[in-house]
Amino acid sequence: SDKGGALEKPAHEVCVSSFTMDKYEVTQKDFQAKMDGNPSLFPGANLPADSVTWMEAAEYCRKSGKRLPTEAEWEYAARGGTTSEFYWGEQIEPGKANFCDRECALNVRFPEISDGFKNTAPIGSFSPNPFGLYDMAGNVSEWVFDSYHEGYYIISPKENPKGALLQVSQKPGQGEPDSLFLAERSASRKVVRGGAWETTAFMLRPSSRKVFYPGYRIEGVGFRCAADLK
C-alpha cells in the first residue's frame, strides 16, 4: 500500500500459484501435540499459540506436512479478494477482529471500540474473511516464510516472491540447499503479517507489516501453515 507506513511501500503487482491456507491460527493444543511444549504467555487449549519463534513455527508446519506461507500468499489470503483498506471496508468496525481495544491494558488501545477480549481470543471468535479464513486481521500476528530486506518490494519478482535470500551454494556436506535452510540463514529478520490483540487498529489492514528477529518470542505473534495445492 502506498497509503501505509514505509514498510508497505511501494505497492506492486504480485502473482501467486495455487495454494492452501489453514482456516485457523495454530492452537496451543495442536502446537503442544507436535512440539512437546507450549511457550504461550496466555495458556488455553483453543487459544492461538503465542510467543513462538520463527524456527518453531517453521518446524511445526514441516511436521504437519505443510510450510509457512510466503508473505505474498499471506496477503492474498488475508485480502480475500478485496482491495479496501480492511477486508471488510475502508474504516475500522467493531466486532471484526481482536486488537488493542477498550479492554486492552496497553497505551496503544482504541477506547472507542470493545471486542470483548483483553488478550488473545479463542480461534474463530470473529467472522471469517471472504475466503472463509479466521483471524487474518487480528488475534495474533503471524510469522511468514520471508526474510526481510528494506529494498525487496522494489526488486521483488512478480511471480511467487519468497523474500530476500542469501546466495548460499550448499549445505555443509550436502548438495543444493532447500529453501527452508536458506531462509533460516539469510536476512537477520523475518516478516510478520497481520494485527494482534496488542496492536493498533491500523495493523489490521492486510498490507501492514512488521519485522522481528527469528528467535524472538513475542506474546502477540503466532502463525498458521500453508501448502502447495496438488
C-alpha positions in Angstrom: 0.0 0.0 0.0 1.3 3.5 -0.9 -1.0 4.9 1.8 0.6 2.9 4.7 3.9 3.1 6.5 7.4 2.9 5.0 7.4 -0.9 5.3 4.4 -1.2 3.0 5.8 0.8 0.0 5.8 0.7 -2.9 2.6 -1.0 -3.9 3.4 -3.6 -6.6 1.8 -6.4 -8.5 2.3 -10.0 -7.4 1.1 -13.3 -8.7 1.0 -16.5 -6.6 0.5 -20.1 -7.7 -2.5 -22.0 -6.2 -2.0 -22.9 -2.6 -4.0 -23.9 0.5 -4.0 -21.9 3.8 -5.0 -23.1 7.3 -8.5 -21.9 8.2 -7.4 -21.0 11.7 -4.3 -19.9 13.6 -2.4 -22.8 15.1 -3.8 -23.5 18.6 -1.8 -24.3 21.7 -3.4 -27.7 21.9 -2.2 -28.6 18.4 1.2 -26.9 18.9 1.9 -28.9 22.1 0.9 -32.2 20.5 3.5 -31.9 17.8 6.2 -29.8 19.5 6.0 -31.3 23.0 5.9 -27.9 24.7 3.9 -24.7 24.8 5.7 -21.3 25.1 2.5 -19.3 25.1 2.1 -16.5 27.7 -1.7 -16.8 27.7 -2.5 -20.6 28.3 -5.6 -22.1 26.7 -6.1 -25.2 24.5 -8.2 -23.3 21.9 -6.2 -20.0 22.1 -3.7 -19.4 19.4 -0.1 -20.4 20.2 1.8 -17.2 21.0 5.4 -16.4 21.8 6.5 -18.9 19.2 9.8 -18.3 17.4 10.1 -18.4 13.6 12.1 -21.6 13.7 9.4 -23.3 15.9 6.7 -22.2 13.6 8.5 -23.5 10.5 9.2 -26.8 12.3 5.6 -27.2 13.3 4.5 -26.7 9.7 7.1 -29.1 8.4 5.9 -31.8 10.9 2.4 -31.2 9.7 3.4 -31.8 6.1 3.0 -28.1 5.3 5.1 -24.9 5.4 4.9 -21.3 6.4 3.1 -19.2 3.8 5.1 -16.7 1.9 4.3 -13.1 2.6 2.6 -12.7 -0.8 0.4 -15.8 -0.2 -0.5 -14.5 3.3 -1.6 -11.1 2.0 -3.6 -12.6 -0.9 -5.4 -14.8 1.6 -5.9 -12.0 4.1 -7.5 -9.7 1.5 -10.0 -12.3 0.5 -10.4 -10.8 -3.0 -10.9 -7.3 -1.7 -8.9 -4.1 -2.4 -10.1 -1.9 0.5 -8.0 -0.8 3.5 -9.5 -3.5 5.6 -11.0 -6.7 4.1 -14.5 -5.5 5.3 -14.2 -1.9 4.1 -12.3 1.4 4.5 -12.8 2.0 8.2 -12.3 0.1 11.4 -15.5 -1.6 12.6 -16.4 -3.2 15.9 -16.7 -7.0 16.0 -14.4 -7.7 13.1 -11.1 -8.6 14.8 -9.2 -8.8 18.1 -6.9 -5.8 18.6 -5.9 -3.4 21.3 -9.3 -2.1 22.1 -11.0 -0.8 25.3 -10.2 -3.9 27.3 -6.5 -3.8 26.3 -4.2 -2.6 29.1 -1.6 -1.1 26.7 -1.2 2.6 25.9 -2.0 2.0 22.2 -5.6 0.9 23.0 -8.5 2.2 21.0 -11.0 3.2 23.7 -14.0 3.7 21.3 -14.3 0.0 20.4 -14.7 -3.1 22.5 -14.0 -6.6 21.0 -14.6 -8.4 24.3 -11.1 -9.7 24.9 -8.2 -8.2 26.9 -5.6 -10.5 25.4 -5.9 -13.4 22.8 -9.3 -14.8 21.9 -10.2 -18.5 21.1 -9.7 -19.1 17.4 -12.7 -18.4 15.3 -14.3 -15.9 17.7 -14.8 -13.4 14.9 -16.4 -13.7 11.5 -14.2 -15.1 8.7 -13.0 -13.1 5.8 -14.5 -13.6 2.3 -12.2 -16.6 1.7 -13.5 -18.3 4.9 -10.3 -17.7 6.9 -10.5 -16.7 10.5 -8.4 -14.1 12.5 -6.4 -13.0 9.4 -6.8 -9.4 10.7 -6.1 -9.8 14.4 -5.7 -12.0 17.5 -2.0 -12.8 16.9 0.2 -11.5 14.2 1.7 -14.3 12.1 5.1 -15.4 11.0 5.6 -15.9 7.3 8.4 -17.6 5.4 10.1 -14.5 4.0 13.3 -12.8 5.3 13.2 -9.1 5.3 15.2 -6.6 3.2 14.3 -3.0 3.1 14.5 -2.7 -0.7 12.8 -6.0 -1.5 9.5 -4.6 -2.6 11.3 -2.6 -5.3 13.1 -5.6 -6.8 10.6 -8.3 -5.8 9.8 -10.7 -8.7 6.2 -10.7 -9.9 5.8 -14.4 -9.8 5.8 -16.1 -6.4 8.2 -13.9 -4.4 9.7 -15.5 -1.4 11.6 -12.7 0.3 15.3 -11.9 0.4 17.7 -14.9 0.5 21.5 -15.1 0.7 23.3 -16.8 -2.1 24.3 -20.0 -0.3 25.6 -22.7 -2.6 25.1 -25.7 -0.5 24.6 -27.2 3.0 27.8 -28.3 4.7 28.5 -31.8 3.4 25.3 -31.9 1.3 24.0 -30.9 -2.1 21.9 -28.0 -3.1 20.2 -26.3 -0.2 16.4 -26.3 0.3 14.5 -23.1 0.7 14.0 -23.5 4.4 17.7 -23.9 5.0 18.3 -20.7 3.1 15.6 -18.8 4.9 17.0 -19.7 8.3 20.4 -18.4 7.4 19.6 -15.5 5.3 18.5 -12.0 6.3 18.6 -11.5 10.0 15.0 -10.5 10.3 11.7 -12.3 9.4 8.5 -10.7 8.3 5.4 -10.8 10.5 1.9 -10.1 9.0 -1.4 -9.0 10.4 -2.6 -7.3 13.6 -2.8 -8.7 17.1 -4.5 -8.2 20.4 -1.7 -5.8 21.4 -1.5 -3.7 18.2 -3.4 -0.7 16.9 -6.3 -0.9 14.6 -4.0 0.3 11.8 -2.2 -3.0 11.9 -5.4 -4.9 11.0 -5.0 -3.8 7.4 -3.9 -6.6 5.0 -0.9 -4.6 3.8 0.6 -3.9 7.3 4.0 -5.4 8.0 6.3 -5.9 10.9 9.8 -7.4 11.1 11.4 -9.3 14.0 14.5 -11.4 14.6 13.6 -15.1 14.1 14.5 -16.1 17.6 12.2 -13.5 19.3 9.3 -14.7 21.5 6.6 -12.1 21.4 3.2 -12.6 23.1 1.5 -11.1 20.1 2.9 -13.4 17.5 1.8 -16.8 16.3 1.3 -18.5 12.9 -0.7 -20.7 10.6 0.5 -23.0 7.9 0.1 -23.3 4.1 0.8 -25.9 1.4 1.1 -26.1 -2.3 -2.1 -27.1 -4.0 -1.6 -30.5 -5.5 
